[in-house]
Amino acid sequence: MLTKRKKATATKDVKRHDEDTGSPEVQVALLSKKIDELTKHLKKNKKDNHSRRGLLAMVADRRKHLKYLEKKNKRGYNALIKKLGLKK
């Protein structure tokens, strides 16, 4: 689970404005942070299949947001990929 501090640090660089919580960039950044934390959890708990299913759903959701962002704003998509260290 993400704390307020972790959410703030994850969204600090990608926000469009000060109170931005719903833009695709912010949503992808938060999903990426959640995916990283859940991946660490699953490395310790290999048989936790319920969490694994949730992880796969988050990865699919992030992929949909990235696809939308790529279609609407190619320059913003490329900048976000570089900032988050994702590969395409």
Backbone bond lengths (Angstrom), bond angles and torsions (degrees), N, CA, C in turn:
res aa  C-N    CA-C-N  psi(-1)  N-CA   C-N-CA  omega(-1)  CA-C   N-CA-C  phi
1 M - - - 1.447 - - 1.525 108.90 -
2 L 1.303 116.88 140.74 1.449 121.56 -179.49 1.519 110.91 -90.18
3 T 1.323 115.73 133.32 1.453 120.63 175.18 1.524 108.86 -84.91
4 K 1.318 116.18 170.69 1.467 119.82 179.58 1.521 111.03 -61.39
5 R 1.316 116.27 -38.54 1.469 120.15 -179.04 1.522 110.99 -65.93
6 K 1.324 117.04 -42.03 1.465 120.38 179.48 1.524 111.12 -66.28
7 K 1.334 116.24 -39.05 1.466 119.80 177.31 1.519 110.79 -63.79
8 A 1.330 116.13 -41.73 1.464 120.41 -178.65 1.522 110.75 -63.91
9 T 1.321 117.37 -42.80 1.462 119.15 -179.80 1.525 111.78 -70.29
10 A 1.324 117.22 -33.25 1.466 120.34 -179.76 1.527 111.79 -69.85
11 T 1.328 116.78 -33.35 1.464 119.81 -175.50 1.525 113.43 -98.16
12 K 1.312 117.74 -6.34 1.465 121.32 -174.49 1.528 112.80 -56.98
13 D 1.314 118.02 -43.46 1.462 121.56 -174.30 1.520 114.39 -84.67
14 V 1.320 117.78 -17.45 1.467 119.44 -172.46 1.519 113.90 -109.61
15 K 1.335 117.95 -2.80 1.465 120.47 -178.15 1.525 111.51 -65.50
16 R 1.317 115.77 145.18 1.464 120.95 175.39 1.522 110.90 -82.21
17 H 1.339 117.17 -36.04 1.457 123.08 177.17 1.522 108.16 -146.74
18 D 1.315 118.14 177.70 1.464 122.03 -171.57 1.515 114.52 -61.21
19 E 1.322 118.18 -37.12 1.458 121.53 -175.46 1.534 112.21 -105.21
20 D 1.315 116.48 26.67 1.464 121.29 -176.59 1.523 110.60 -76.27
21 T 1.343 116.53 120.75 1.460 120.72 176.60 1.519 112.35 -129.48
22 G 1.325 118.24 -11.54 1.448 119.49 -172.00 1.503 116.23 -118.93
23 S 1.322 118.45 -0.94 1.460 118.93 -179.04 1.528 109.64 -68.76
24 P 1.320 117.45 154.98 1.465 119.87 -178.88 1.533 112.62 -58.41
25 E 1.323 116.89 -34.16 1.460 120.14 179.76 1.526 111.30 -62.20
26 V 1.329 116.21 -45.08 1.464 121.13 -179.98 1.520 110.44 -67.18
27 Q 1.314 117.24 -42.00 1.457 120.19 -179.82 1.522 111.46 -63.62
28 V 1.323 117.64 -39.72 1.461 121.11 178.31 1.526 110.04 -66.59
29 A 1.330 117.62 -40.28 1.459 120.65 179.49 1.527 110.97 -63.53
30 L 1.334 117.31 -42.91 1.463 120.50 179.25 1.529 111.09 -67.36
31 L 1.313 116.86 -42.26 1.464 119.63 177.89 1.529 110.90 -62.60
32 S 1.321 117.13 -38.74 1.459 120.45 179.28 1.523 110.83 -63.40
33 K 1.324 116.25 -41.26 1.471 120.31 178.63 1.531 110.56 -64.80
34 K 1.340 116.76 -43.57 1.464 120.40 178.31 1.531 110.92 -63.50
35 I 1.314 116.84 -40.18 1.459 121.31 179.85 1.522 110.39 -63.24
36 D 1.330 116.97 -41.89 1.467 120.41 178.65 1.526 111.20 -61.82
37 E 1.333 116.86 -44.62 1.460 120.09 -179.60 1.529 111.38 -65.76
38 L 1.315 116.96 -41.82 1.456 120.21 -179.28 1.530 111.24 -69.07
39 T 1.313 117.32 -32.30 1.459 121.09 176.73 1.526 110.21 -64.19
40 K 1.331 116.80 -42.50 1.471 120.55 176.68 1.527 110.39 -61.21
41 H 1.321 116.71 -42.28 1.456 121.28 179.22 1.531 110.81 -61.26
42 L 1.331 115.90 -43.24 1.459 119.68 -176.31 1.528 112.65 -72.61
43 K 1.325 117.76 -21.86 1.459 119.54 175.16 1.521 110.44 -68.94
44 K 1.336 116.53 -32.80 1.462 120.99 177.81 1.527 111.37 -82.28
45 N 1.324 117.36 -37.07 1.467 123.04 -174.72 1.530 109.38 -115.49
46 K 1.306 115.49 80.27 1.464 120.74 -172.43 1.527 113.83 -65.83
47 K 1.319 117.61 -25.32 1.466 120.08 -175.59 1.522 113.66 -95.98
48 D 1.310 118.01 9.22 1.460 122.14 -178.82 1.533 109.41 -81.91
49 N 1.313 115.41 81.49 1.465 120.27 -174.41 1.522 113.05 -73.53
50 H 1.313 118.57 -26.47 1.465 120.64 177.85 1.524 110.55 -66.07
51 S 1.314 116.63 -42.63 1.460 119.99 177.55 1.522 110.93 -69.12
52 R 1.322 116.62 -34.19 1.462 120.27 178.39 1.529 110.60 -62.44
53 R 1.323 116.17 -39.05 1.469 120.79 178.06 1.530 110.21 -64.85
54 G 1.329 116.11 -40.89 1.460 120.01 176.70 1.516 112.14 -63.84
55 L 1.334 116.06 -38.29 1.461 120.61 177.74 1.523 110.53 -62.36
56 L 1.307 117.03 -44.07 1.460 119.99 179.73 1.532 111.44 -64.17
57 A 1.317 116.86 -35.87 1.464 120.25 177.13 1.525 110.67 -66.35
58 M 1.344 116.96 -40.40 1.467 120.30 178.91 1.520 111.54 -66.04
59 V 1.318 116.79 -39.78 1.465 120.60 178.53 1.531 110.05 -63.42
60 A 1.325 116.67 -41.71 1.466 120.47 178.69 1.525 110.94 -65.38
61 D 1.330 116.56 -40.04 1.464 120.99 179.35 1.524 110.66 -65.34
62 R 1.342 116.67 -42.80 1.473 120.13 178.33 1.514 110.04 -62.95
63 R 1.306 116.40 -39.48 1.463 120.28 179.74 1.532 111.14 -63.05
64 K 1.338 116.66 -40.62 1.465 120.51 177.59 1.525 111.16 -63.28
65 H 1.334 116.77 -43.25 1.465 120.09 178.75 1.526 110.63 -63.55
66 L 1.329 116.98 -40.72 1.461 119.93 179.18 1.524 111.53 -66.16
67 K 1.312 116.63 -38.00 1.465 120.54 178.40 1.534 110.40 -64.06
68 Y 1.339 115.79 -42.29 1.459 120.76 178.05 1.529 110.22 -62.49
69 L 1.329 115.93 -46.04 1.458 120.13 -178.23 1.521 111.14 -64.75
70 E 1.322 116.92 -38.40 1.459 120.48 178.16 1.528 110.93 -62.84
71 K 1.322 115.79 -38.43 1.468 120.29 -179.28 1.526 111.33 -70.83
72 K 1.336 117.94 -39.57 1.459 121.72 -174.51 1.526 113.78 -87.28
73 N 1.347 117.52 -36.31 1.456 120.65 -172.84 1.527 108.79 -146.35
74 K 1.311 117.18 87.00 1.465 122.39 -175.14 1.530 111.59 -62.84
75 R 1.306 117.59 -40.38 1.468 121.17 -179.13 1.529 110.85 -66.53
76 G 1.325 116.78 -42.71 1.455 120.83 177.08 1.519 111.93 -65.61
77 Y 1.320 116.41 -36.00 1.462 121.65 177.40 1.528 110.53 -61.69
78 N 1.326 115.94 -48.29 1.468 119.98 -179.05 1.524 111.44 -63.43
79 A 1.339 117.13 -39.18 1.456 119.90 178.73 1.529 111.22 -66.06
80 L 1.318 117.00 -39.98 1.459 121.17 179.68 1.524 111.80 -65.63
81 I 1.315 117.05 -41.31 1.461 121.67 178.59 1.533 109.96 -59.72
82 K 1.319 116.44 -42.49 1.470 120.18 179.64 1.519 111.08 -67.68
83 K 1.339 117.63 -43.47 1.464 121.14 -177.98 1.526 111.95 -63.48
84 L 1.332 116.35 -40.76 1.458 120.17 -176.05 1.515 113.19 -88.38
85 G 1.330 117.23 -11.43 1.455 120.54 179.77 1.516 113.52 72.91
86 L 1.324 116.17 29.33 1.466 120.43 177.82 1.524 109.00 -87.03
87 K 1.301 116.25 154.21 1.457 118.68 176.79 1.516 110.60 -109.41
88 K 1.273 116.17 147.32 1.462 121.06 -179.13 1.498 108.19 -120.51
